[in-house]
Amino acid sequence: MIYRHLGNSGLRVSVMSWGNWINTKGEDFTYETVKLAYENGVNYYDTAEIYELGEGERNLGFALKKLRAPRENLVISTKIYKSGPGVNDTFLSRKHILEGVNNSLRRLELDYIDIVFCHRPDIYTPVEETCRAMDWLINQGKSFYWGTSEWSVSQIWEAHFICEKLGLIKPIDEQCQYNMIVRKKWKTNLYIFLIQ
């Protein structure tokens, strides 16, 4: 397996990762696929609070516990943005970020998450509020890094500017949909790489 640094950090992640965006086959299937990935050198496992309304995180937590791999050998990420129908179960307010991460940790049965992503941009919450909440999470030891997912260049630039101005921990990476079919994000990714 090839490993690369995440953004401009010292964290090394496998070039192939395991994710459970669409996984309706339950705990046993999740365990078998996580085990296969781990045996082939994958160290990065990604999920989100919205995947099957928390079941994705629960299934991954079950699989990791059953796998019994040393926690320091794993890089786990989750994404926060929407967890249910409640008025504060959505978006990137400080309340939802902190409660969402606590709920994710409970479902994953972990003490910390390596990377927490803001799953989508939030036009209703000030970016400063989101940046401060992510900084707080890291300073409390609930996460080591934070990133964005499907944010535009201008939104990422604003987050970096605010973090720089206020002395907050900056987002480390952008997780966007980019594959053989979806090719429109390449300029955004190149630009993000250049500003780091």
N, C-alpha and C positions, 0 to 999 in steps of 0.2 A: 504494500500500500504506500502511496505517496502522501506526505503530510506537508501542509503549507501553513504559514503564519496567518492568523486572522487579522485583517487590516494591518495596522502598524503596531500590533501588540506582540508579545512573546508567546501567545497561546498558539499551539499547533493543532490543526484539525485535519482529518483525513479528507482527501479530495472527493471521496464518495461519502455520502451521509445516509442515515436511515431516517425516514420521516413517515408519519402516519396520517397524512392529510385525508386519504380515503382508506379506511380500514374498518370494516364492519364485521370482521370475522372473530373478534373477541380476544381474550387473554392468551389462549394457547397459540393462536396464529401469530399474535404479536411476539410472544416469547420465541417461537421458532425462527421468525425473521430477524429478531434482534440477536439471537444466538448465532445465526448464520453470518450476519454482518460482523459481529464481534470476532468470530473465528477467522474472518478474512481481513482483519486489520482496521475495520471501521471503528473510529473512536467518537464520532459525532452523531448525536441522536436528537432529532428535532420534533417538536409537537406544538400544540397551541390550545389555549383554554376553550376555544370554540369548536375544536374537532370533536364531533359527536357530543357536544355540550358537556365536555369534561371526561367523557369515556376514553378518549384518545390518551389523555394524561394518566388516567387510572390504569389503562392497559399497559402503557409504557412503564409505569411504576411497578406493576406486578412483574413484568418481564425483567426489569433491572434487578429486582429483589431476588428473583429465581435464578438469574444469571450468576449472581454473587461475584461479579467482577469488582476489583478494587475501584472505589469511587474516583480516585485520582487518575485512573486510566480512561475515564469517560468524560466527554464534553456534552452536557445536556443543555438544550435551549427550549424555551417556550415563548409563545407570543401572546400579548395581552391586547385586547381591544373589545371583545364581546364575549359574555359568558352566559347570558340569559335574557329574559324579557323585561327585567326590572328597569326602572328609570335610571338607575346608576350602575347597571350591569354592562354598560356600553361606553365606549370612547376612552379618552386618555386623561381623565381627571386624576388628581392625586388620590382621591378616595378609591376610584376603580383600580388604578395601578397597584396600590398597596394591598387592597383586599383581594384583587385578582391574583397577585403573586403569592399571597398567603394561602389562598385556595389551591393554586397550582402546586405549591410545595406539599400541601396535605395530600392531594391526589397522587402526586408522583412519589410520595413517601421519601422526600429528600430534605436535607437541612439547607441546601442552597442550590441555585440554578446557575450554571456558568454564564449563560447569555440570556437576557430578557429582551425581546423585540417588541417595539410598538408596531402592532400588526398592520395597521393602516394609519394614514394621517388623520388627524382630528381637527376639523375646521371650527369646532365649537369651543375647544379648550385652548387657552393661551399656551404657546409652545414653551414659554418660561415655566409654567406650572408642570408640564410634562418633564422638562429637563430637571427641575428641582426634585421631582418625585423619583426619577431614575437615579439621580445622584444619591439621594437618601437611601434607596434600596442597596446600592453598592456599599455605602458607608456603614450600613447595618449588617453587612455580610450575607444578605439574602441573594445577591448576585455578584459576579465578578465584573461583568461587562454589560453594556446595553447597546442595542442597535435599532435600526428602523427596517420596515418592510413595506415595499410599494410606495415609498415617499418620493416626491419629485426632488429634483436637484435644488430648487429654491427652498423647499421645506427643510431639506438636510442642511443646506447652507445656513438657514436661520437658526436651527438648533445648534450648529457649531459656533455661530456668532454669539448666541446667548450664553452658551457654556464657557466660551473664552472670556467674555465680558464679566461673568459672575464667578469665575473660578470653579466651575462645575465639571464633573467628569463628562467627556464628550462621547457621543455614540461612536462605536468602533467599526460598524459595518452596516451595509444595506442588503437585506435579503429580498431580492425582487424575482419575479417570475421571468426566467430567461432560459430558453431551451431550444430544441430544434424547430419547434413550431412558433414560439413567441420570441421574436428577435428585436423588437422595438426598443428595448432598454439598453442596448449596448453603449450608446453615447452617454447615458446617465452613469453607468458603471464606470466608464473610462474617466469621466469627469471626477467622480467621487475618489477614484484611485489617485488621480493627480492632485487633489486638494489635501490628501493625507500626507 
